[in-house]
Amino acid sequence: MDTGYEMLFERTVRSFLDDKAYNIAGQAHNERARREWYRKILKMVSKRIDLIDANATHKERIEFWCGRLLDLTSQKRLDEQSFLLYLLLLVRALLGYPGFAAPAYFRPPGEPPKTFDDAETSQETYDKKSVTGIRRRLIAQLRAENLNDFQIALVLNTTEYRVKRLRSEL
């Protein structure tokens, strides 16, 4: 590994967690410790994602990829190659790039071709896995029960503005 890797690791983690990550450079070579620090960062990031003022579809995609990263960090062994690729997909979602061009991926002979989009990232997948998708379904349910936007905002502990934005995207 690079001689400056340990300090890069510490500086990166401290840029998110401040003094909680003070003097952790020696943990850079311990896979379990790295996985735990990544998990702490991703939990903080997922809380901040909720504050992003974006349309529901964009927010759901961001939440989806952050959730996939959290899932990776909860495994016994961290697959750092997959982690890096999911991290790049999270960055892509944060920047608001549109959907995939649906490239075909490797398949065994005789199996019909699938696309990455079909396999893992359909809109239904985003809706099921994201907090924003759940909020949208709850808003639709509460509207069916004749609650107004203010009452729904109180139930969901959010602002009336957010409720109106989510409702307008249903």
TORLOPA-686064 format. One record per residue (C-alpha): residue number from 0; residue in three letters; chain; x negated, y, z. Coordinates in Angstrom, 1 decimal, m for minus. Each point is the difference from the previous one (the first is absolute). Example, Ala and Ser with C-alpha at 12.3 -4.5 7.8 and 13.67 -1.06 7.14 Angstrom:
2
{0,'Ala','A',{m12.3,m4.5,7.8}}
{1,'Ser','A',{m1.4,3.4,m0.7}}
***
This chain:
170
{0,'Met','A',{0.0,0.0,0.0}}
{1,'Asp','A',{m0.9,3.6,m0.4}}
{2,'Thr','A',{m2.1,1.4,2.8}}
{3,'Gly','A',{2.4,2.9,0.5}}
{4,'Tyr','A',{3.0,m2.3,0.0}}
{5,'Glu','A',{0.4,0.0,3.8}}
{6,'Met','A',{0.2,3.8,0.2}}
{7,'Leu','A',{2.3,0.2,m3.0}}
{8,'Phe','A',{2.3,m2.4,1.7}}
{9,'Glu','A',{0.0,2.0,3.2}}
{10,'Arg','A',{0.5,3.3,m1.8}}
{11,'Thr','A',{2.8,m1.4,m2.0}}
{12,'Val','A',{1.9,m1.4,3.0}}
{13,'Arg','A',{m0.7,3.1,2.0}}
{14,'Ser','A',{1.4,2.2,m2.8}}
{15,'Phe','A',{3.4,m1.7,0.8}}
{16,'Leu','A',{m0.3,m0.8,3.7}}
{17,'Asp','A',{m2.3,2.7,1.4}}
{18,'Asp','A',{m1.8,m0.8,3.2}}
{19,'Lys','A',{1.8,m3.4,0.4}}
{20,'Ala','A',{m2.5,m1.3,m2.5}}
{21,'Tyr','A',{m3.0,1.6,1.6}}
{22,'Asn','A',{m3.2,m2.1,m0.1}}
{23,'Ile','A',{1.4,m3.0,m2.0}}
{24,'Ala','A',{m2.7,m0.2,m2.7}}
{25,'Gly','A',{m1.2,m3.3,1.5}}
{26,'Gln','A',{3.4,m1.6,m0.7}}
{27,'Ala','A',{m0.3,0.5,m3.8}}
{28,'His','A',{m1.3,m3.5,m0.5}}
{29,'Asn','A',{2.6,m1.7,2.2}}
{30,'Glu','A',{3.0,m1.0,m2.2}}
{31,'Arg','A',{2.4,m0.2,2.9}}
{32,'Ala','A',{m0.9,3.5,1.2}}
{33,'Arg','A',{0.2,1.4,m3.5}}
{34,'Arg','A',{3.5,m1.5,m0.5}}
{35,'Glu','A',{1.2,1.5,3.3}}
{36,'Trp','A',{m1.3,3.4,m0.8}}
{37,'Tyr','A',{1.6,m0.2,m3.5}}
{38,'Arg','A',{3.3,m1.0,1.7}}
{39,'Lys','A',{m0.1,3.0,2.3}}
{40,'Ile','A',{m0.6,2.3,m2.9}}
{41,'Leu','A',{2.8,m1.5,m2.0}}
{42,'Lys','A',{2.5,0.2,2.8}}
{43,'Met','A',{m0.8,3.7,0.3}}
{44,'Val','A',{0.3,0.5,m3.7}}
{45,'Ser','A',{3.3,m1.7,m0.1}}
{46,'Lys','A',{1.3,2.4,2.6}}
{47,'Arg','A',{m1.2,2.9,m2.1}}
{48,'Ile','A',{1.6,m1.4,m3.1}}
{49,'Asp','A',{3.4,0.4,1.6}}
{50,'Leu','A',{m0.7,3.8,0.1}}
{51,'Ile','A',{m0.7,0.3,m3.7}}
{52,'Asp','A',{2.6,2.0,m1.8}}
{53,'Ala','A',{0.4,m2.1,m3.1}}
{54,'Asn','A',{2.9,m1.6,m1.9}}
{55,'Ala','A',{1.1,m3.3,1.4}}
{56,'Thr','A',{m1.4,m2.1,m2.8}}
{57,'His','A',{m3.4,1.5,0.3}}
{58,'Lys','A',{0.0,m0.4,3.8}}
{59,'Glu','A',{1.2,m3.6,m0.2}}
{60,'Arg','A',{m3.0,m0.9,m2.3}}
{61,'Ile','A',{m2.4,1.7,2.4}}
{62,'Glu','A',{1.5,m1.8,3.0}}
{63,'Phe','A',{m0.1,m3.3,m1.9}}
{64,'Trp','A',{m3.7,0.1,m0.7}}
{65,'Cys','A',{m0.8,1.2,3.5}}
{66,'Gly','A',{2.0,m2.9,1.3}}
{67,'Arg','A',{m1.9,m2.5,m2.2}}
{68,'Leu','A',{m3.2,1.4,1.4}}
{69,'Leu','A',{1.3,m0.5,3.6}}
{70,'Asp','A',{1.0,m3.5,m0.9}}
{71,'Leu','A',{m3.6,m0.7,m1.2}}
{72,'Thr','A',{m1.5,1.3,3.3}}
{73,'Ser','A',{2.3,m2.2,2.0}}
{74,'Gln','A',{m1.5,m3.2,m1.5}}
{75,'Lys','A',{m2.7,m1.9,1.8}}
{76,'Arg','A',{m2.6,0.7,m2.7}}
{77,'Leu','A',{0.0,3.3,m1.9}}
{78,'Asp','A',{m0.2,m0.4,m3.8}}
{79,'Glu','A',{m1.9,3.2,m0.6}}
{80,'Gln','A',{0.3,m0.3,m3.8}}
{81,'Ser','A',{3.8,m0.1,0.2}}
{82,'Phe','A',{m0.2,2.7,2.6}}
{83,'Leu','A',{m1.9,2.3,m2.3}}
{84,'Leu','A',{2.4,m0.7,m2.9}}
{85,'Tyr','A',{3.1,0.7,2.1}}
{86,'Leu','A',{m1.7,3.1,1.3}}
{87,'Leu','A',{m0.5,1.2,m3.6}}
{88,'Leu','A',{3.7,m0.7,m0.7}}
{89,'Leu','A',{0.9,2.0,3.1}}
{90,'Val','A',{m2.1,2.9,m1.3}}
{91,'Arg','A',{1.7,m0.3,m3.3}}
{92,'Ala','A',{3.5,0.1,1.6}}
{93,'Leu','A',{m1.0,3.0,2.1}}
{94,'Leu','A',{m1.1,1.9,m3.1}}
{95,'Gly','A',{3.4,m0.8,m1.6}}
{96,'Tyr','A',{m1.1,m2.0,m3.0}}
{97,'Pro','A',{3.0,m1.6,m1.8}}
{98,'Gly','A',{0.7,m3.7,m0.2}}
{99,'Phe','A',{m2.3,m2.6,m1.4}}
{100,'Ala','A',{m0.5,m0.6,m3.6}}
{101,'Ala','A',{0.9,m3.6,0.8}}
{102,'Pro','A',{m3.2,m1.8,m1.0}}
{103,'Ala','A',{0.3,m3.8,m0.1}}
{104,'Tyr','A',{m2.2,m1.9,2.4}}
{105,'Phe','A',{m1.5,m3.4,m0.1}}
{106,'Arg','A',{2.4,m2.9,m0.1}}
{107,'Pro','A',{m0.4,m3.8,m0.2}}
{108,'Pro','A',{0.7,m1.5,m3.5}}
{109,'Gly','A',{3.7,m0.6,m0.7}}
{110,'Glu','A',{1.2,2.5,2.6}}
{111,'Pro','A',{1.8,3.1,m1.4}}
{112,'Pro','A',{m1.9,3.2,0.3}}
{113,'Lys','A',{0.8,2.4,2.9}}
{114,'Thr','A',{m1.0,3.5,0.6}}
{115,'Phe','A',{m1.4,1.5,3.1}}
{116,'Asp','A',{3.1,2.2,0.2}}
{117,'Asp','A',{2.3,m3.0,m0.2}}
{118,'Ala','A',{m1.9,m2.0,2.5}}
{119,'Glu','A',{m0.4,2.4,2.9}}
{120,'Thr','A',{1.1,3.6,m0.5}}
{121,'Ser','A',{3.5,0.1,m1.3}}
{122,'Gln','A',{2.2,2.9,1.3}}
{123,'Glu','A',{1.9,m2.6,2.1}}
{124,'Thr','A',{m3.3,m1.0,1.8}}
{125,'Tyr','A',{m0.7,3.7,0.8}}
{126,'Asp','A',{3.5,0.4,1.3}}
{127,'Lys','A',{m0.1,m3.0,2.3}}
{128,'Lys','A',{m3.5,0.7,1.5}}
{129,'Ser','A',{0.1,3.7,0.6}}
{130,'Val','A',{1.4,2.1,2.8}}
{131,'Thr','A',{1.4,2.4,m2.5}}
{132,'Gly','A',{1.9,m2.7,m1.8}}
{133,'Ile','A',{1.5,m1.1,3.4}}
{134,'Arg','A',{0.9,3.6,0.8}}
{135,'Arg','A',{1.7,0.4,m3.4}}
{136,'Arg','A',{2.1,m3.2,0.7}}
{137,'Leu','A',{0.9,1.3,3.5}}
{138,'Ile','A',{1.0,3.4,m1.4}}
{139,'Ala','A',{2.3,m1.7,m2.5}}
{140,'Gln','A',{1.5,m2.1,2.7}}
{141,'Leu','A',{0.6,3.0,2.3}}
{142,'Arg','A',{1.5,2.0,m2.8}}
{143,'Ala','A',{2.4,m2.8,m0.6}}
{144,'Glu','A',{1.0,0.3,3.7}}
{145,'Asn','A',{0.8,3.7,m0.7}}
{146,'Leu','A',{m2.9,1.5,1.9}}
{147,'Asn','A',{m1.2,3.4,m1.3}}
{148,'Asp','A',{m3.7,0.8,m0.7}}
{149,'Phe','A',{m0.5,1.6,3.4}}
{150,'Gln','A',{1.3,m3.0,1.9}}
{151,'Ile','A',{m2.1,m2.3,m2.1}}
{152,'Ala','A',{m3.1,2.1,0.7}}
{153,'Leu','A',{0.7,m0.4,3.7}}
{154,'Val','A',{0.4,m3.8,m0.3}}
{155,'Leu','A',{m3.2,m0.3,m2.0}}
{156,'Asn','A',{m1.9,2.5,2.1}}
{157,'Thr','A',{m1.0,2.1,m3.0}}
{158,'Thr','A',{0.9,3.2,m1.6}}
{159,'Glu','A',{3.2,0.8,m1.9}}
{160,'Tyr','A',{m2.2,1.1,m3.0}}
{161,'Arg','A',{m1.6,m3.5,m0.2}}
{162,'Val','A',{3.4,m1.7,0.2}}
{163,'Lys','A',{1.3,2.2,m2.9}}
{164,'Arg','A',{m3.1,m0.8,m2.1}}
{165,'Leu','A',{0.3,m3.7,0.6}}
{166,'Arg','A',{3.8,0.1,m0.6}}
{167,'Ser','A',{m0.5,1.9,m3.3}}
{168,'Glu','A',{m2.3,m2.8,m1.2}}
{169,'Leu','A',{2.5,m2.9,0.6}}
***
